[in-house]
Amino acid sequence: MLQVSEVTKTFFPGTVNERRALDGVDLTLAEGEFVTVIGSNGAGKSTLLNIVAGSIRTDGGTVTINGRNVTRLPEHRRAGLVGRVFQNPSAGTAPHMTIEENLSLAHERGRPRTLGRGVNRAKREFFRESLTELQQGLEHRLSDWVGLLSGGQRQSLSLLMATFTQPAILLLDEHTAALDPQRAALVTRLTTEIVERHQLTTLMVTHNMDQALRLGNRLIMMHAGKIVLDVKGAEKAKMTVPDLLHAFESVKGELSDRTLLG
């Protein structure tokens, strides 16, 4: 479970470039809930994910994961609780390490380090079985450098690595945006299958409104550092892209009216 309470974040405070990225955000995800996040550039979507991951710190408010207050924990100390896939396929893997070495690092994430062998026979067999689920033949390429893989293959591998330890919360930051349509469709399908198979609590940022409607059981829209729309279940299922566009224009209109009224 994830609980974000009254979280605020301002970049470059006290300067001409001051920008309020998050403005008192409240968000609770139940266990196994899959939430898609949409909004315009600068709405606060990626900042929200960075706050949850611990890569940036809040100015105020709290972040709780599975009942544990992690607000002040650095990113590396949340590693056992949080899995993440980035937009750039190169960000989640080490190109000059082999597939099995990358998988071994992901498998040990959040665990105490030992002097044992990094990849043994049992691990290697487990890795093969896991890679088979990706249906890309990577189970036969364990000794290949990850840098030799295509963008789609690397992103599929990143997704598998991020979910190896079945994290308490999975963060997907526009993880199909840099892929061609065919590879994006593949990674999207794998995302749905893996999240459903392991019942992972998931927060996924996307600019693709159709994708936001098709995936998950809940959708939130952000604007100017706030959550301005939150729909789930049957209400989300019946929404269309024009409905979302209309909702966004309505929100912008309301905010403009408030500004004019002072």
N, C-alpha and C positions, 0 to 999 in steps of 0.2 A: 504494500500500500504506500502511496505517496501523498503527503499533505504539505502544501505550500500556503503559508499564512501571512498575509499583509506584507508581502515581499516588495521592497523598493530597490531600485538601482539607478543612480545618476552617473553618467560619464562626464568627465572634465568639469566637475562642479566649480562654480565661482569664476568661470572663464566665459569668453564670448562663444565658445563651442559647447557650453553646457547642454546636455541632452538627457531628459528623463526617459530611460529605457523601460523601466517597470514602475508602475504607479499603484502600489497597494494591491498586488495580485493575490487572490485567494483561489486555490485549486486543490481538489481532493480526488485522487484516483483510487477506486476500490481494487482489490486484488483481482487480477485477470482482465481488467478493463483496458481497451485499446482505443486511445483517443488521438484523433488527428487534429492538427493545429494549422489554421490558415490565417492570412492577414497580409497587408501590404508591406513593402520594404520599410524597415524601421519600426514595425509594430511592436517588437519585443520578443518575437518567437524564439530566435536563437539565443538571446540573452536569458530567457527562461530556462532553456535546456542547459546552458552553461552554468547557471545558478544551481540547478539540480545536480549536475555532474560535479560541481565543486571547482571548475576551472576559473570561475570568478566568484567573488564574495558579495554577499548582499550588503546594502547600506542599512537595511532594517528588515524585520520579519524573520520567520523561521522556516526551515525545510526539515521535514521528518520523513524517514523511510523505514517502513516496517516498525513503527513505534519508536525509532531511535532518532533523536535530534542530531542531525548531521550538519547543521548550519555553519559551524566553524571548522568542520573537518576538511582538510585539503583533499584535492582530487585523488591522490594516490591511496588515501585511507578510506575512500569510498569505493575502491576498485572492486571489492567483493560484492558490493550491493548494486552497482550500476554498470550496464553494458551500453556501448554507444557505437553507432555507425555514422560516419561523416559524409558530407556531400562529395568530397574528393576521394576517389577510390584508392589513392596512394596514402591517405592519412591514417588508415586503420591497420596497415600492414608494414612489415619491414622488407623492402625490396631485395636487399642483399643477404637475406636469410631464406632458407628453403621453406617449402610449404609446411613440412612437419615441424620445423623449428618455430615457425610462427604459431602453429597450433599448440605446441608445447607451452609457449609463453602464455597464450590465452588460457590454456587449461590450468595453469598455476596462478592465475591472477587472484590476488587477494589472499593467497595461502602463504604460510611461512616458507622461506627458502631453505632448501636442504642441499647436501653435497651429493645426492643421488644422481644417477645418469639422467640427462634431460629427456631423451627419447629411448624407451626400451621397447621390447617386442610387444608387450601388452598395450602400451600406449599407441604404438604404430598401428596395431589392428583396430583399436578404437577409432583412430583418426580415419582409417580407410572406410570403416562403416559409416562414420559421420559424413564424410565427403561424398559417399555414394548417394546420399539424399539430395545433393545438389544437382545430380544428373548431368555433370559436365566432364566426367572422366578424370577429375583431379585426384581420385583415389589411386590412380596409376602413376601419379607424378609427384609423389611425396618428396623426392629429392631434388625437384626443380626449384630454382630461385623464383620467388614470388614476382620479382621484377619482369619475368618473362610472360606473365599472364596478361590477358586482355583486361580492360577496365571492368567489364561485366563479371569476369571470373574473380577479379580481386575484390569487387564489392560483394559478391556472393560469399567469398571466403571471409571477408570482414564481418558479414552478418552471422556466419557460423561461429566465428571466434567470439563475437560479442555475446552470444547466447550459450556458449559452452557450459558456463557455471550456473545457468538458469538464474540470472540476476533478479533482484527484487524489482528493478525498474529498467526497461530497455528504452534508450533514447535514439531516435532516428531523425537525423538532421538533413532533410532533403536528400536522402541517400540514393535516389534514382535520378536526380536532376542532371547529373553530368553524363548520363548514359544515352546511347542512341535508343530509339523507341523499342526495338526488339529486345535489347539487353535490359532496358527499364522494365518491360513487361515481365521478363524472366525474374528479375530481382523482386518485383512486386509480388509475384506469385509465391516465391520462396518465403518472402516476409510473412504473408498470410499463413502459409503452411506451418512455419516454425513457431509463430506466435500462438496459433491455435493449438498446435501439438503440445507445447509446454505451458499453455495458459499464462503467458507472460504479460505482466502489467506494462503497457507500452504507451509512450508519448512520441508521436511522429509529426514533425513539421514538414509541410509541403506547400508549394505554390500551385499545384495542380488541383483545381477544385473538384474535377471528376474523380480523381484518385482519393481525395479527402472524403468524398461521399461514399465511394465503393468500399473503402477499407475501414475496419474498426466498427465499434458500436456507439461511438460518441464523437462529436465534433465541437471544437471551440474556435471562435474567431477572435483575434486580437487586433486592437487599434490603439495607437498612442499610449502603449504601455499598459493597457487594460484588457481584460476579457469582456467583450461586448456581446457575445452570443455563445450559448451553450445548449446544444441539442443532443438528444440520445434516443436510442430505441426506435419506436415507430415514427416519431417525429423526424428523426434523421433519415430513416429509410424512405420516407416519401418526399424528401427535399430534392430539388433539382439545382443545377448550376445557376439558372436564372433566379431562383429563389435566393441563393447565396449572394448573388450580385445585387439584388434588390435590398437585401438585409444590410449589406455593406454600405450602399448609398444612403440608406435611411440613417445608419449610425453616423456617417460623416455629416449628414444634414443636421442631425440633432446636436452634435458637438459644435458645429459652426454657429447654430442658433444660440447655444449657451454662451459661446465666446462673445457674440455680438451683444448679448444681454448683460454681459459683465459678470 
